[in-house]
């Protein structure tokens, strides 16, 4: 059976992408397989784990519960779209590094994207609100204390800078506090693997 | 897992969409937010021949508060409805209930009308519809029909929606003065479906005594279960309620099932505890609305 293909055009991390895909192509698979942006991880494929969270027109959503055809024309941000062009980590990524907010790293792309959406929406969130806001993302290493600390730290960074946490970090305005100087990236999570042609 | 193949349609107008649904009949499912449908597709619990995506039907985005009615279009997401201050002022129960629906990220895409016609027995929103006698607006090529409150639900995961129809809106009556609402639930994990839950509405008279009281339970049967509790509660002062009889009456009327998460008797007990909490909060709100703003 050959399935009908649909042209899907989306802007991902500022770059225009086009591919012809069957209607049943999940956005998570569209990003990973068709666009080769493997930073977005796929865990449960039924919306429970949050690993596949991306920003769709600025709002965090589950990419595994969305069809690529349904978002034709949309602007998407994945974890590859956060670090500055020179590789300097986005403040949320930096905070995850500083606070040991990742262990195996599988949940991290979803955690980071949820955090970006959450901080944009709740710039003054306290620890309780952060717990509530991040409750939809699971970490099987159970490293939640570090994750929550990272979101709190990143929230403070954005309160001070006034920048939009959903946008790509710009190294020239880097006011990151704490973490070691060298940029080591998030190897093992797939972050930073994306090519941006 | 991945969804099975389906024919995909994204009509550009409501008329085109209704024509499609009329043609496809039983073979079609409507795709709005997809936060219940796509997991079921991914797990291959359903395999519709066709999906009709309403993404281009922009008119269905609307959320309106007018003439004491809160009207929620089929594409309005939980998150938008939850944030709408006008809606929260007209009908505080909506914001309170929506805050219990799954997680914020799911609410960014899931739609309120979609959740209601999905009719999960443990879901908060069908109970709110049943409690408040909201109208579910069902549109087809044959016209528009409205189904009110508990009549919107036929069985577990089954609403009154018929093949060929599109659920275009929900219309909730705004809460009048001297009425108060509350919702309570207990879930094993944050964002999970509740083991049991209840939404209540209490109306008080000018002296702050209870006039009417109604509760809609969820998670304790195949459909929202609505019970009127005027008998044991009428005339009681809203700040000193004796809820023994009301809770007893509700527990006797409920017929929950055992499942892997809880026994029927635990659910019945829990439902009563939640009812008591909800009635106290609703009663104080009803009385507060009277003297305050």
Interface residues (C-beta under 8 A of the other chain):
Chain A: X1 X3 X4 X6 X22 X23 X24 X26 X29 X45 X46 X47 X50 X53 X56 X59 X60 X61 X62 X64 X65 X66 X67 X69 X70 X114 X117 X118 X132 X133 X135 X136 X137
Chain B: X1 X2 X3 X4 X5 X6 X7 X8 X10 X31 X34 X35 X38 X39 X41 X42 X43 X51 X53 X55 X79 X102 X103 X104 X105 X106 X108 X109 X190 X191
